[in-house]
């Protein structure tokens, strides 16, 4: 019987198709959950329809199924969760924790991504404006299972950040916190490109009274030029005819000691081996594409 004491999730964005970096993230989160007989949920983070590629949602789910992944429960789509996000935005706005911001990108381009608080006390009307959450002058820290201790001073390093965009779309930082708590997620396994988002999410969890999940941020699989594998880099989608070789390559990219005896195994056999032998302490902090190929 699967244990609700561990609830993990995989949450792809349908802005493109699954690539090798996506496979590594899916595999790590799947094995981390299944190795302790935990639940593994599926959530589609389709917050921004302007970035969504037609057919990507169905293609992502088909690829995961083809590679042998099985998730628990029904698929959750963030596009169907807007009422939950808006309720929180309105609560914080009415209590003065959030405020309307009319700053343009051009106004902010000299501040190196750190919001300087220009609209903090101006009382703008929220219609056709972004909504920002006020952050404290405090440092937030957590112990990541792979990356170790990570800390960030929200006031100095981030500033008040957007929770609802000017166009009415909800920010990832808000939606992910609300949905992880709603789904009871206890463990978050994701790429290290989201490491610096975590302190913001810790703050939102604190405001909402949510428990803090455990975090494991995976090394990014990078190209020789240093760019990470990703949809913006036009990384090739997962091929349907290389399931076992790519699962083995993903295992080795995660530091797992998968031997050549698995070369002719089925995807189910490779995943079962991974579940039995999963050791998160072997996951490296960084990993290049070349290293993943040579592992």
C-alpha positions in Angstrom: 0.0 0.0 0.0 1.3 3.4 -0.9 2.0 5.8 2.0 0.6 9.3 2.2 3.5 10.1 4.6 5.4 10.9 1.3 3.5 12.8 -1.4 5.6 13.9 -4.4 4.6 15.4 -7.7 5.8 16.1 -11.2 4.6 19.4 -12.6 5.6 20.1 -16.2 4.7 23.3 -18.1 3.2 22.7 -21.5 5.3 25.3 -23.3 7.0 22.5 -25.2 7.6 18.8 -25.3 9.5 16.7 -22.8 13.2 16.6 -23.4 16.1 14.8 -21.6 16.3 17.3 -18.8 12.6 16.8 -18.2 13.1 13.1 -18.1 15.8 13.4 -15.4 13.5 15.5 -13.3 10.5 13.2 -13.7 12.6 10.1 -13.0 14.2 11.6 -9.8 10.8 12.7 -8.4 9.2 9.4 -9.3 12.0 7.2 -7.8 12.2 9.4 -4.7 8.5 8.8 -4.1 8.2 5.2 -5.1 11.4 4.1 -3.2 9.6 4.9 0.1 6.2 3.6 -1.2 4.9 7.2 -1.5 2.4 8.8 -3.8 3.4 10.5 -7.0 1.0 13.1 -8.4 0.8 14.8 -11.8 0.0 18.5 -12.2 0.0 20.5 -15.4 1.3 24.0 -14.7 -0.6 25.7 -17.5 -0.8 29.2 -16.0 0.2 31.1 -19.1 -1.8 30.3 -22.3 0.3 32.7 -24.3 3.4 30.3 -23.9 1.5 27.0 -24.3 2.4 25.0 -27.4 -0.7 23.4 -29.1 -0.8 19.7 -28.3 2.0 19.8 -25.7 -0.1 18.7 -22.7 -1.3 15.5 -24.5 2.3 14.9 -25.8 3.8 15.3 -22.3 1.4 12.8 -20.8 1.8 10.3 -23.6 5.6 10.5 -23.4 5.5 9.9 -19.6 3.2 6.9 -20.1 5.4 5.6 -23.0 8.4 5.7 -20.7 6.7 3.7 -18.1 5.6 6.3 -15.5 2.4 5.9 -13.6 0.9 8.6 -11.4 -1.6 8.5 -8.6 -5.0 10.1 -8.8 -6.3 12.5 -11.5 -4.3 15.1 -13.4 -4.6 18.5 -11.9 -4.5 21.6 -14.2 -3.6 25.0 -12.8 -5.8 26.6 -15.4 -8.7 25.2 -13.5 -7.5 26.6 -10.1 -7.8 30.4 -10.7 -10.5 30.9 -8.1 -8.3 29.5 -5.4 -5.4 31.9 -6.4 -7.7 34.9 -6.6 -9.1 34.3 -3.2 -5.7 34.6 -1.7 -4.7 37.6 -3.8 -7.9 39.5 -2.7 -7.3 38.6 1.0 -3.7 39.9 1.0 -4.7 43.0 -0.9 -7.6 43.8 1.5 -5.2 43.4 4.4 -2.5 45.6 3.0 0.0 42.7 2.5 -0.2 43.2 -1.3 -0.5 46.2 -3.5 -1.0 47.3 -7.1 2.1 48.1 -9.1 2.1 50.0 -12.4 5.8 49.9 -13.1 6.9 49.0 -16.6 9.8 46.7 -17.5 11.7 49.8 -18.8 11.3 51.5 -15.5 12.8 48.5 -13.7 15.6 47.5 -16.1 18.3 49.3 -14.1 17.5 47.5 -10.8 18.9 44.1 -11.8 15.7 42.2 -11.0 15.4 43.5 -7.5 12.1 45.5 -7.1 12.9 48.9 -5.5 9.4 49.5 -4.0 8.4 52.3 -6.3 4.7 51.7 -6.0 4.7 50.3 -2.4 2.9 53.1 -0.8 1.1 54.8 -3.7 -2.2 53.1 -3.4 -2.8 52.4 -7.1 -6.0 50.9 -8.3 -5.5 47.1 -8.9 -7.4 47.1 -12.2 -4.9 46.7 -15.1 -2.0 46.7 -12.6 0.3 43.9 -11.3 -0.1 42.8 -7.7 3.0 42.5 -5.6 3.4 41.0 -2.1 5.3 42.9 0.5 8.3 41.1 1.7 10.0 41.5 5.1 13.6 42.5 5.6 14.4 38.9 6.6 16.6 36.1 5.5 14.9 32.8 4.6 16.9 29.6 4.6 16.4 25.9 4.2 18.5 22.7 3.9 18.3 21.2 0.5 18.8 17.4 0.2 21.4 17.8 -2.6 22.4 21.5 -2.7 22.9 21.9 1.1 22.1 25.1 3.0 20.6 27.8 0.9 19.6 31.3 2.1 18.3 34.5 0.6 17.4 37.9 2.1 14.1 38.7 0.5 14.2 42.5 1.0 17.8 42.9 -0.2 18.0 40.1 -2.9 14.4 40.1 -4.3 12.2 42.9 -3.2 8.4 42.8 -3.3 7.5 40.2 -6.0 4.6 39.8 -8.4 1.8 37.4 -7.4 -0.6 38.4 -10.2 0.5 39.9 -13.4 -0.8 43.0 -15.1 -2.6 40.9 -17.7 -4.4 39.0 -14.9 -2.3 35.8 -15.1 -1.2 34.4 -11.7 2.5 34.0 -10.9 4.2 30.7 -10.5 5.4 31.6 -7.0 1.8 31.9 -5.8 0.2 29.0 -7.6 2.9 26.4 -6.8 2.6 27.2 -3.0 -1.2 27.0 -3.0 -1.4 23.8 -5.1 1.4 21.9 -3.3 -0.4 22.5 0.1 -3.8 21.7 -1.4 -2.5 18.4 -2.8 -0.7 17.6 0.5 2.8 17.5 -1.1 5.5 16.7 1.4 8.5 16.4 -0.9 9.4 18.6 -3.8 12.0 17.3 -6.3 12.8 19.7 -9.1 15.6 21.4 -11.1 18.2 23.7 -9.4 17.0 26.5 -11.6 14.2 26.9 -9.1 16.5 27.0 -6.1 16.4 30.7 -5.7 12.6 30.7 -5.9 12.3 28.6 -2.8 12.8 31.4 -0.2 10.0 33.3 -1.7 7.8 30.2 -1.5 8.9 29.7 2.1 7.6 33.2 2.9 4.3 32.6 1.2 3.9 29.3 3.0 4.5 31.2 6.3 1.9 33.8 5.4 -0.6 31.1 4.6 0.2 28.8 7.6 1.2 26.0 5.4 3.8 23.3 6.4 7.2 23.5 4.7 7.9 20.6 2.3 11.3 18.9 2.0 13.3 20.0 -1.0 15.6 18.3 -3.4 17.0 20.5 -6.2 18.5 18.4 -9.0 21.5 19.4 -11.1 20.7 20.9 -14.4 21.7 19.0 -17.5 23.6 21.6 -19.5 24.8 21.9 -23.1 28.6 22.3 -23.8 28.0 26.1 -24.1 26.6 26.1 -20.6 23.0 26.6 -21.5 20.6 24.2 -19.7 18.5 21.7 -21.7 15.1 23.2 -22.0 12.2 24.3 -24.2 13.6 27.8 -24.8 16.9 26.1 -26.1 14.8 24.0 -28.5 16.1 20.8 -26.9 14.9 17.7 -28.9 11.8 16.0 -27.6 12.1 12.5 -26.1 12.2 9.9 -28.9 9.8 7.0 -28.7 12.3 4.4 -29.8 15.0 5.0 -27.2 13.2 4.4 -23.9 15.6 2.1 -22.2 18.8 3.9 -23.3 17.5 7.2 -22.2 16.2 6.0 -18.8 19.6 4.5 -18.1 21.3 7.7 -19.2 19.0 9.6 -16.9 19.7 7.3 -14.0 23.4 7.8 -14.5 23.0 11.5 -14.7 21.5 11.3 -11.3 24.5 9.4 -10.0 22.8 6.0 -9.7 24.9 3.0 -10.4 22.9 1.4 -13.2 25.0 -1.3 -14.9 25.1 -2.5 -18.5 23.0 -5.6 -17.6 20.0 -3.3 -17.9 20.7 -2.4 -21.5 18.2 -4.8 -22.9 15.6 -4.4 -20.1 12.1 -3.1 -20.5 11.2 0.4 -19.2 9.3 -1.3 -16.4 12.4 -3.3 -15.4 14.6 -0.2 -15.5 12.1 1.7 -13.3 11.8 -1.2 -10.9 15.6 -1.4 -10.6 15.6 2.4 -10.0 13.0 2.1 -7.2 14.9 -0.6 -5.5 18.3 1.1 -5.7 17.4 4.8 -5.5 19.9 6.7 -3.3 19.4 10.5 -3.3 22.8 10.9 -1.6 24.5 10.0 -4.9 22.8 12.8 -6.8 25.5 15.3 -7.9 25.2 19.0 -7.3 26.0 19.8 -11.0 26.0 17.7 -14.1 26.8 18.6 -17.8 25.3 16.8 -20.8 28.7 15.4 -21.6 29.1 14.0 -18.1 25.6 12.5 -18.4 26.6 10.8 -21.6 29.9 9.4 -20.2 28.4 8.2 -16.9 
